[in-house]
Structure formats: C-alpha cells, structure tokens
Amino acid sequence: MRRDEEALLSFEENPEPEPRFRLYRWDRVCLSLGHFQREKPFLKLPTVRRPTGGGALLHGWDLSFALVDLRERWGETPTRIYRRVSDLFIETFSNIGIEVKLERFKGRYLDNFYCFWVPTLGELSCEGRKVVSMAMRTLRRSFLVHGSIYTEFDYTRARNLLGIPEEALRKRGRGFLEEAARLFANMPLAGVGLGAFFVHGGIPCRACLNRPEPPFRLDELSDILGRVKGTSRALEPSDPVAFQVLWNDPSVDIEWWSPNIRGPGTYYYGPEAWRAFLTFNSLVLIIRAHETVDGAILYTRGGNLVELLRYQKLARAPFPIERALGGVVTVFSSLYHGMRAAALLYTATGLEAIVYSRRSA
C-alpha cells in the first residue's frame, strides 16, 4: 500500500510516459481499511490502511492491483477514469466467457464497513455478486486506482474472522475461480466441425490393448460427455472415457493402444486406432492440443511427422489438406517451454499454423 501511494506522489511530481500497473498477492490473511475508516477493535487480525477510500477489504485469497497514471490520459474526471478502468475489466472477463456488469445499486447490504460484500455503484458484479472491488484517489494531475479480484475464498475462515454468516458472504461475494470453474465445467470436452474431431487430448479406447477394437461412435461419446458437462465431474473427470478424451496422446510407435506415461487411465493411440475412429465416424482429421510442440505438428495418415512451421517456411504455403486427411494435428502454446505458440487455420484447401514467439509478441 505504501508503495502504491509513493508511486502516486511520484507521478504527481514527475509524470512518466507510461502508466504504472502493479499486481500483487498477500502473504497472510489481513484487512485493509479505506483511508477514512476507523478500526473496529473486535477484529483481531493484521490491518493496513489504504491511500484510497472505500470500505474494508479482507485479503489473502485475492489478486490485488494498483494503477497509477495521469488523469488527462483517462478522461480527467474521476467518473470517466473509473468507467474506463471498469470497461477494461468488463472486456477482459468477457474474453474468457464471464459476463460482468457495472453495478448501479446505491443501497447497502450488511454493514457497509466491508467493501467487498457491498456491490455499490460503479463496481463490477456477476449475478448480483461483486467480483472486482475498486477504490480511487485523485490528485491534481494524477490518480491511483486500487482493486482486488478474489480468485478464491475461504468462506468458513472469513465467517470466523469477520463475524458475518457464511450464507451472507456467499450471497454477496464471488471468487473468480468459482466463475472460471463454472465456465470450464460447461465448456465442451470435444466437438465436430468441417469433418474434423476437435479435442484436448484424443480418442478413447475400450479394452485399450495393442490390437483392434470397435471405435467409439460420435453419438456414444456425446451421450457420455453430456452427462458430465456442467458438473464438477467435468473439472476432475471420474468418468474413464471423459478422462481419456482429455489426457490421451497420439503415438506412431504403436499401432493401436498402449499405456501412457501420464499415469493410470491414460493411453497412447496409434495410427491404426485413429484411422479406424475417423473412418467409422466419417471424419477426416483429428485436431488437438495437450502436448508441448513447437507451434504445430501433423502426424499424417501413415504416421509420418510433419513440422508445419518448417513446411510453411520452405514451401511458402499452407500444408495441402489432401495430404493431411486421416491424420492428427497437435497445436499448442509452448512459450513457457521456450518454444513457439500457434493457432491453426483449417480450411477446405489447407492447414496453416499462425505462430508467435516471445520475441514477436
């Protein structure tokens, strides 16, 4: 908090060409008070005071941020600055499938000593529960916006610390991970389009031995995966078929199936297995992720490896679709592993890996 106030005062005296933005977490559970708040003696937990206003915030499960910049770059008035910052968060949440809105309610809930449980005018909420808390302080030329996004929350511990019923806390506050979990639980585990089977890991097996077996039908898979979609089982699949769809990998070292080094319940599928699945379901291609590759690779119908980025560089053209039919494409973001990240453009005529690296990003 002191560092953020120092940044604000420094900006006021010596403005910088770019904003200062800081993200940070807390190493313990504590309470931050608004600039004008008085402490409550019955709250026995570490307390700090913010340079911004607003109500008390309980920290320890949140991701906090501080933005310092010149007022003139954000609209000059506090209202315009606040709205522009809010719009950035609305857009960011929307990009990952979470719809939040700018709260317009001016009333009060519980004891408005606590900021996070009061979805007040100008803050961001989802289904009536606050997801981003923000407060501002303005000087003559500069401003500071403080805020917190609760990535998770221990409601039981918060109840014991604050003396607020757990049910009331759950009604008023929502952790980001709760929203993300709900989003991911409702995302499809696999899909079909343009003759391709899109999946995170791969195709599942029945006996899972290195010999022929009946492939899964698409309607059979749809029924199995539909039963876990929207439930907690979609996040940690206990269904063995759903588990394999997420975790199985292709391998050209086998013909059909073999145990995967990822652990029990996961398998490699070979060219015979994926060709049988594609033919049985009238599909032409499997497009998946789940493995560290340099942007994107293709295993052809015959099991040959094609590095798509290398091919494109030499041929100066996308990989011809007729040569990809019956194969498996893996496309992945491998920046963390020191390689490149790619998206795949799949058309009726070819496959093109659209790639970026840390250097070009």
N, C-alpha and C positions, 0 to 999 in steps of 0.2 A: 504493500500500500504506500509506503514511504517512497519507494522507487517510482511509482506512478505519479505521485504528487511532485516529486523532483523533476520528472520529465515534463509535466505541465508547466511548471515555473520556468524551466529552461527554454521551452518553446516560446513562452511569452516574451522572454528577453531576447532570444536568438533563434528565430524560426528556422526550421530546416526545410530542404526542398521536398522531402517525402514524409508522410505520416509515420509515427511510431506506433507499432502494434505489438503487444506482448501477450502471450498465452502462458498460463502457469497453473499448476496444481498445488494442493496444500498437503503438508507432511503430517497433519493431525486434524482432528475434528475441532473446529473453533467457530467463534461467532464474530462477524464484522458488523459494526454499528455504523449507521449513517452519521454524517458529520454533525448533525444537530441532535442526535438521540442521547438520552440518558441511559446509563446501565441499569439493568434490573438485578438487584442484589441476590435474588434467589437462583439465578442462573450460574451454576458453578462450572464454568468451562472457560478456556482461554478466550480473550476478547481483544480485537484490534479495532481501530477507528478508521473509517474510510475518509478520504478528502471529498468524496461525493456525497450527495444526500440520500434520501430514501430510507427504507426500513432495514431491520437487522436481517442478515443472511447467515444461515448455517452452512459452513464449508466443511469439506472433507471428502465429498463424493462428486464434486463439480469440477468443471474446467472453466477457469476464470480468464477474463481478457481485459485489456486496457487499450484504448485507442486515444492517442493524442495528436492533434493537428490544429491548423489554423481554421478559424471559423469561416473565413471567406471562401475556403475551398469546399465547404459543405452546405452553404446556403445562408451563413451568417447568423440567423436566429436560432435559438435553442430548439424550437419546434421543427424547423426544417432539418437541422442537424440530426435530431433524434429520429425523424422519419427516414432519412437517407440511410442511417445505420440499420434501422429496423428492416428496411427493404432489402438490404444485403443479406440479412439472416433469413428473411422470407424466401428469397431466391435460392439460397444455399440449401435450406431444408427441402424446398420443392424439388430441387435437382436429385435428391435421394429419396423422393417419394413421400415426404412428410409435409402435410399441409398445415401451416401455422397462420395465424391472423393477428393483425394489430388490435389489441384489446381496447374497447371503448367504454367499458364499465367504470363508473366513477364512485361506486359504492364501497362497502367494506365487508370483509369476511373475517371471522375470528377476531383476533386482536391485531390491528394493523401495525403493531410494533414489528411484526415479522413481514419482511418484504416478499419472500418467495411464495407465501400462501395467499397473497392478495393480487389477483390478476387485474391490475388497475390500468387506467387509461394510458395507452401508448406502449404497453409491454406486449410480448408475444405469447400467445396461448394456443393450445391444441385441444379442441373439445372442452373448452372452459377451464382447462388447467394450464397454468403457466409453465413454459418450457425455457424461456430466457428472461432473466431478471436484469434490468439495466438502470443505471443512475448516471447523472451528468453533473459536471461542474464547469462553468464557463468563466473565463477572464476576459479582459478587453479584446485581445486578439486571438486567443487560443481556447481550446476546450479539452476536457477529459471525459470519456465515456467508460464507465466501469460496468462489467456484467459477469454473469455466471450462467453456465449451461450445465444442468445436472445430468451427468452421463449415467448415473445410477443413484440409488438412495436406500439407506438402511432405515426403514420406517420405524422399526421397533426401537432402535437406539435413539432415533430422533424423538420419539414419543417420551422416552425416559429422560432425555436431556431437556426438552422444552416443556413437558407437561401438557402437550396437546394430544388429544386422542388420535390413535393411528388411523382410524377411519377418516377423520377430518383431514389429516395430512395427505392421504391417498386421493381424496377428492380434489384437493387444491393444487398439489404438485405432481409433476410427471417427469420422470427421468428420461433423458434422451435414449438410453439403451432400451427402455421399455418400448418407446416408439419404434426404434430400429428393430427390436425383436419382433414386434407385431408386423412390421413391414416385411422382414425376411421370412417370417412364418407364412405369409400369404403370397410370396413370390413362387412362381412355378419352378419345379426342380428340373423340368425338361420341357421341350417344345418341338414342334414340327413346322417347317415353313420352306417353301421353294424346293421341296424334295429333300431337305436336309433335316437331320435329327440334331437339335441343339441341346447340349447337356454340359454340366460342370465336369463330371468325371467320365462316365462312359456307360456302356450297356451292361446289364446284369446277367448273371448265369443262374442255372437251377442246380445241377449236380456239381458244377464248377470243376470238372476234370478235363484233362487234355485230350478230349475226344468229342465227337459230335453230340449235340443235344438240341432239342427244339428251342428255337429263339422265342423270346417274349413278343407277344403281339402288342401293337400300339394301344389298342383298347384295354388290354390287360394291364399294361403299365399305367395308363390313365386312371384306371379304377384304383390301383394300389396307391399311386402317388396322390390321388384326390382325397384319399382317406386321411392322409397326414397333413395336407395343406391347411394352413390356418390354425394349426395346433402346435403345442410345444414339441411334438414329435418331429416337426419339420426342422427344428433347430438342432436337435440331437437325435437323429433318426434311429429309433429302435427297430423299425421295420427293416429286415435284411436287404430287401430289394431297393428301397429308398437309400439305404446306406451305400449300396454298391453304385447306384446312379451318381452319387456324389463323390465316391472315392476310387472307383476302378480306373485303370490306366491301360492304354494300348501298348503292345509289345510285339516286335517282329521276331523275337527269339523263340516263340512258341507258335503252335497252330491254332489252338483253341483257348484253353484256360489254364492258369496256374496261380498259386497263392502270391499275393502282393507283399512286398517288404513293408508296406504301410501298416500292416498288422492284421489280426484276425478279422475275417468278414470282408476283406478287400481282395480283389483279384486282378490279374492281367488278362486282357483279351487279345488274342492273336488275329491275323488276317482271315483265317477261316471263320472265326467267330463273328467278326464284324461284317464280312461279306454275306454270311448267312442271315444276319439280322437285317441288313439293308435289303437284300433280295426278298426275304419273306414279307417285309413291310412296304415294298415298292418304293424304297428310298434310294438316294444316290450318294449321300455323303453324311459323315458324322463331323460336327464342328463342336469342339470342346475346349476346356481350359485346364486348370488343375496341375500343370507341370511347368517347371522352370525351363523355358526355351528362349532363344534369342529372337524375340518378337513373335514369329510364327513358323511352324513347320508342317509338312504334309507327309503322311505315310500313304503311298499310292495303293491301289487295289492289290498289287503284287507284293507289297511290303517294302518298297524302296523308299528311302528317306529323301525328301526334297526340302532344302532350306529356302523358304520363299523369298526372303530378303536377298539372298545371294543370287537366286534365279532372276529376280526382278532387276538387279543391278547389271547382270550380264546381258539379259535379253531386252532390257529396257521396255518391258511389257508385263502385264499380269500373267499369272500361270494359266494356261488354257484349261477351261473347265472340262473338256472331254478327256484330258489326261488325269484329272482329279477324281473322276467318277469312281465310286466304290472305295474311296479312301477315307482317312481320318485326318482332320486338321486340328492342330493344337495352337491356340493363340493366347498369349499371356503377357502380363505386365511384370517384367523381370528387373525393374530398376533397382529394387532392393538387393538383388543378387549381382549387380554390376553389369547387367546386360540391358537390352532394349525392351520397350513396351510397344505393343501393337494392337490395332483394331483390324478386323478383317472385312473387306468389301467383297461380298459374294454376289455375283451377277450371273446372268444366263451365259456369259461368254468367258468368265474367268474369275480367279481369286487374286486379290491384291491386298497385301499387308501394308497398312498405313502406320508408320512407325515413328516414334520419337524417343530420344535419349535424354539423359540429364543435361547434356551439353546443349541440345536443341530446344528443350522445353522452356 
